[in-house]
Amino acid sequence: MSFQLSSNVDKNKVFFIQYSELQDRLDPLFYIAVKNIKNNVERKAKYQCANLIQTCSINRGRFGHRPRNDPRFYDGVYPFIQTGDIVKASDSNAQIKYTQTLNELGLKTSKLFQPPKLLFTIAANIGDTAILDYPSCFPDSIVALIPKNSDITLGYLNIYLSLIKSYVVELAPYSAQRNLNNQQLAQVPIVIPPKAIQEEIVAKMDTAYAVKKQKGAEAQRSLDSIDDYLLSELGIDLLEPEENTIQSRIFYRKLSEVSGGRFDSEYYHLSHYQDLENLKKSAFSLKRLVDVCHRIVDGPFGSSIKARDYVKNGIPFIRVADVTNGEGCLRTNDLIFISDEAHRKIIRSRVLPSDVVIAKTGATMGATCIVPESIPEANIRGDLAALTVRDEQCLPEYVVAFINTKIGQRLFWRLDSGGTRGRVVIGNLEKLPIVVPPLNIQKNIVKRVDEIRNQAKQLRQEAEAELEQAKQEVEAMILG
């Protein structure tokens, strides 16, 4: 039986598959993904190719108890690896660093895997890999891959799977959270070069990751030097923290100092008084943040913006994640947007180029950045605050640089209102102390800080370029 497609059908959006090829699932996206991985990997391979199930055994992790956060099972001696631990290790080709442990009770509901094995994430973050080199437990969102013979090495398998990750991810069904099962994972094609080629590939990538790590460390040292430079220019010497003793944790305050204000020990701690005394030693004016700003506002409560207000293109709606890149500039590669109508309803929290945005809630409280000229208008979520700086007194870039120093961050966290989740209210934020030198000195400081940040950025870009070059060379060695 044969048939013809209408000329009105886009042939790029149609594909055919034989009934005998259907494997339990009947959704087209899965078979498109299978077709892509076969066309772009298996058929291009320079060497023999076999499915993953033919080359490796697949052992799923285990943690049977629900709820998983039951504290009775934790804080023991057995490492309990999470998917996030593998994501971090995969990014830098490093050893897996675990953040949780199981006790004897936890071990009974899990399983202790012995090294060496390649761990592979199959839920939420799919396709991240790292080599396990110590006994560990892990949940069923992770599988352990073990080569069935000596034809393939763990080091090569780790590199290879990272190269084809984008194809593997597409094999996972679309749902609230993507997941791969063993049957889907089993179909992944594994290209098996000769051992000498595998060793060459691993050596090449090890060198590239080592260079990335070295240049990344150089970049971080450059960024760390900003703090010492800026405080030196302001004439501020930080006192070394006292030894952690009972005596150092006890301090006294007069009733007149605390009456009518806050009454928590963290706010009045000796170290914060030392920070304030250090600022007073500067040769320049000490002011409050409110004194150098035209306005300080926070974003709207979450209920002000509904799901229908989010659009593909509209007014950028800045989140904490866009602020916390650690370099004082807004991250713009993953912005979300709201409609003009929604923006007008919360216009009081509008931000414009050169406004300063600061996180005032949560674990990243104090992260600060400046809105770039590339964003002519935006708005902010309720966990952020926006500052419009008086340009006759301060440069917004200087305000960002100062708040991002160690002493600036400590003084910001001092303003925390307390509770289970950190929070600085606008009334407290206005009181944040800031040293304000003349504008010409601020310009020199900003110029030097920009130079240091650019040096660090260039080092990281060089490292990424060399790593990408190595990946392309390895891909050519495998696929041609």
N, C-alpha and C positions, 0 to 999 in steps of 0.2 A: 504494500500500500504506500502510495506517495502522495504528497500534497505540496502546494506552493504557498508561500507567504504573500500577502498583499503588498503591493509596492508602497503603500502608506506606512508600513511597519519599519521602524528603525532597526536594521539588522545588527547594529552594534549593541542593541539591548535584548537580543534574542539568542538563545543557545539551545542545543539539543543534547539529550542524554538518553541512552538506552535503558529500558526498564530493568535489565539485568544489572545495571550499574548502581541502581538505587540501593542505599544501605540504611534502612530503618527510617531515615528522615526524608521528608518530602518538601523541604523549603529550598527555593532556587538560590538564595544567597550562599548556602553551604556548598552547593555544587559549583557555583561560580568560583568560590574560594578554592575548591579542590582543583578546578580547571586551571586557575591562575598559578597555583603552586606547582602543578605538573608542567605547565608550559614554561614557566620562568625559572624553574629549578631542575626538575627531573630531566626534561628534554634538552636542556642546555649543558648538562653536566659533562665534564671532560673525562670522568672516571665512572666506575660502576656505581650503581645506585640501588638502595634497598629501603623498604619502609622501616620506620622506627622500631616497630614490633619485631622485625626480623633481626635487627642489630642490637637491641637493648631489651632488658626486662624493665617493666614499669611497675614500681611499687608506690602505692599511695600512702601518704601520711595518715595519722589517726589521732583523734581526740574525741572520744565518744560522749563525754558528759555534756549536758545542757543544763543551765546556761554556761557558756565557756568562761565567763568572767568570775566564776565561783572562787573566792580566795582560798578555799581549803586545798586547792590543788597546786598552788604556786609557792615560790620562794624556797626551792630546794636546791639540789646539786646537779640536776639534769638540764642541760641547755634545751630551750624550747624555741625553735626558730620560727619567725613569722614571715609572711610574704614580703612585708616592708623591709625586713633585714636582707632578703635576697635582692630586692630592687636596688638597694644601696650598694651591695657588693657587685651586682651586675654592671652598674654604671661605671665602676672604676676597675673592674676585673680584679677585685680584692677578695681577701678572706671574709667569710661571713661573720659578722659581729652580732651575737644574739643579745636580746634585751630582756628576755624573760627566762625563768627556770621553773621546772616542775619538781615537786617533792615525791616521796614514795607513793602517796595516794594518786597524784597526777600521773605518774608513770604507769599505774595499773590501767588507766583509761586511754593511754597512748602507746607508743612503741619506740624503743630506742634503736636508731639506725646506726650501723657501724660504717666508718669511712673506708675507702674513698667512694664517693657517689656524686653524681651531678644532680643538683636540685633544680626543679623546674616549676614555676608558678602556673597554676591552671585556673585561678579564679581572681576576678577583679583585675589585678595586674597580671596579664597573661604573657607568657613567653620569656620572662626574666630568668636567668640561669646563674648559678654559682657552684663552685666545687666545695663539697663538704669534706673537711679534713679532720674532724673530731666527732666522737659519738654524740648524737643529738636526737631529740624528738621534734616533730613538726606536725601541723594539722593536715586535714585532707584537702586543703587548698594548694598543697605542694606535693609533687611526686618525685621519687628518686629514680634516676635512670642509671642502669648498670650495663655496660657493654657485655654481650654474650661471649665474645672471644677477643683475641688480641688484635683483630683487624682495625680496631678504632680505639683511639685514646680519649680519656676524659677531657684533656686539655683541648684537643681538636674539636670534640663534640660541643664543648662550651662555646668556642669561637664560632663554629658553624651555625649553631642554633640562634646565636645572637644576630647573625647576618640575615637569616631568613625570618626573623621575628615577625615582621609586618605581614607575611603570608600566613604564618601560624595563627596570629590573632584573628584573622578573618574566618578561620575554621570554627570559631566559637559562636554559638547561637546568639542572636540578638535578644536580650531580655533586660530586666531591671539591672542584673549584674551578669556579665558574660562569664561562662564557665566552659572548660574543655573536659570531656571525659576521656577515659583510656582508649575507647574505640576511635574517637576522632583524632586523638594524639597519635595513635598507632599508624595512621596513614601518612604522617609526615615523611617525605622522602629524605633519606640521608645519603649524601654523596661521600664515597669512601676512597680518598686518594691513597697512594702508597704511603707507608709509614714515614719515609724520608720527607715527603711533601707535607704531611701532617705536622711533623716536628718543625719544619721551616715556617709553616703558618703560625704555629704557637709562638715561636721565637720572635717573629716579626711583630705580632700583636703585643707580646710582653714588652718589647722595646717601646712600642708606641704608647702603651699605657704608662710605662715608667716615665717617659718624657712628659706626658700629660700631668702626671703626679708632681714631677719636679717643677714644671712651670706653674702649676696651680699653687704650689707651696710658695714660690717666688712672688706670685701675684698676691697671695694672702699676706705675706710679710710686708709688701708695699702698702696694702690697705691698712694693716695694723700700725704702720708708721704715721698715718694721718693723725692719730690720737696724740702721740707725743709731740708731733710738729705743731699742731694747733694750740695745744695747751702751753707749749713753750712760747709761742708767739704772744699768748695772752698773759704770760708771766705767772702761770699757775703750776705749782708743784704739788703732786698728789702724795699724801702720806701713805706709807705702806700699811696694809691692814694689820691690826693687832693679832697676836696669837689667840687662838680660840680657847679661852679659859673662862672659868666661872666669873673671875674678876672682870674680864673684858666684856662679859655679857650683862653686867650690872651697871646701871647708870642712874643718876638722879636728876629730876627737874623740879623747879619751883612751881608751886600751884599757880602763881601769876602767869607762868608761861603757857599753861595748858587750859586755863579757865576760858570758857566761851568758844573753844575751838575743838580740835580733835583730841582723842584721849586713848590713842593706841601706841604701843611701845615702838613699833617700827618707825612711825613718823618722827619720834623724838630720839631715836637711837643716836649714840655718840658719833657713829660713822657719818651720818647725814649732817650733823653739826660741823664735823670736820670738813665735809665737802663745801658747806656754805662759808666756813672760815677761809678755805682755800680760794674761793671765788672773790672774797673781799680783799685778798692780798693782791689781786690783779691791779695793774696801773690804770685800768679802764673802768668805765661806769658799769655798775651792777644794777640791772633793771629787771622788772617782771615781764613775762611774755606779753601780757596785755598792753604794756606801755609801748611796745614796738609794733603792734598790729592794729590795723583798722577794724578788723573783725575776727572773732573766733567762734565758729559754729560747728555743731555736729550734724551728722546725717539723720535721715528720718528713721523712725521705728520700722521694723520689718513689715508690719501690717500695712504700712502706707503704700508699698509696692506689691501689686498682685501678679500672679503668674501671667495674666494677659498683657501686662505692661512691658514684658520683655520682648524685644524684637531683634531681627537680624542686623538691621542698620538703623541707628538712631543716635541718641545721646549716650556717650560712654558712662557707665555706672561703675565707679571705682570700688574695688573690694580690698580687703586686707591683703589677699594674695598678690594683688598688683603692686603693693607698697613694699613688701618684705623681701626685696632682692638684696638688701644689705649694702647697696652702693649709692643710695640717695637719689636715685632716679626711678621714675615710674616704669613698671613693666607693662608694655603695650601690646605684646604679641598674643595675648589671650583675653582681651577685654570683652565684657558683655555690654549690652545696650538696652536702654529703655526708650519708650516712645516719647515724642515731643510733649504729648498731652500729660503723661506721667511726670515728666521733668518739670512742667509748669506748676504742677500741684505741690512740688517740693522745692520750688525755686530758691528758697532761702539758703539751701545748702549747695547752691551752684558753685562750681570752682572754675577758674579761668587760668590761662597760662601764667606761670610764676607764683601761683598760690602754693602753699605748703600743705601737704596732707599727712596726717599722723594717726597711727593706730592707737586707740584709747581703750581697747578692751581685749582680753584674752592673753594667750601665751606670747604673742608677738607685740604686745603693748609697747609703745615707744618707737616702733619702726617709723621712719620719717622719709619723705621724698618730696620732690618738687614736680609740679605739673608742667610738661614740656610745651613748647610752642606748637607742636604737631597736633595738640588737642585743643581746639579753640574754645570748647565749652564741655563741661562734664558735670556729674553729680556724684555724691558719695553715699555709701551705706551707713547705717546707724552706728557701726562700730568704729567709725573714723571721725576725725575732726578736720576742718579746713581753716587755714590761717591766711589772711591777706596782710602782708607785711607793709609797714610804712616805709616806702623806699627812700624817704629823706633821712631815715635813721638807720635802716638795716637792709642788707641784701638778703633776699629769701634763701639764696644758696648758702649764705653764711649761717642763717638760722638752722638750716638742715644739718650743716656740718657740725655746729655746736651741739645740737640735741643728740647727734649720733656719736659723740664722744663718750668715753666710759663715765665721766662725771655727769654729763648731760643725761645719760640713760639712768644712772642711779637716782638722780634728783627727780626724774620723771616718775620712776617706780615708787618713789617716796610718796607721791600724790595719790597712790592707789587707795580707793575707798574701802578695799577689803572685800571679803566674801569668797565664795567658792571659785569665782572667775574674776580675774583682775579687771578693774574698771577705774578710769579717771574721768570724773565729771568735768564739764566745762569750767565751772567755778573754780575748781582746783587747778586745772590746766592753765588758767589765766595767771596763776601765781608762780608758775615755773620761773626760777631765776635764770638770767642769761647775761653774760658779760658782753658789753657793746663797745668795741673800739671804733675809732673814726672810720668813715667809709673807705678812705684810701687803704687803710690797713686791712679792712674786710676784703677789699678787692684783691689784694696781694695773697691773702689767705685762701680765698676761693680759687684763684688762679693756680696756686701750688697744689691744692687739693684735687683740682681737675686734672692736673698733670700726673699726679700719682695714680688717680683712678684710671686714666687713659693708659698708663704704663701697664697696670694690672690687667686691663681689658685686652690690650694687645698680646700679652703673654698667654692669656687664656684662649684667645682666638688662634694664635699660632699652634698651641697644643691641640685644639680641636681640629685644625686643618691637617696637622700631621697624622692624627688618629684617623680622620676620614680618608686620607690618602692611603694609609695602611689597609683600611677596610676594602677600598677599591682594588688594591693590588691583590689582596687575599681572595676577593670575589672573582677576580680574573683567573687566579690560580685554580679555583674550584670549578667555575662555570665557563671560563673562556670569555 
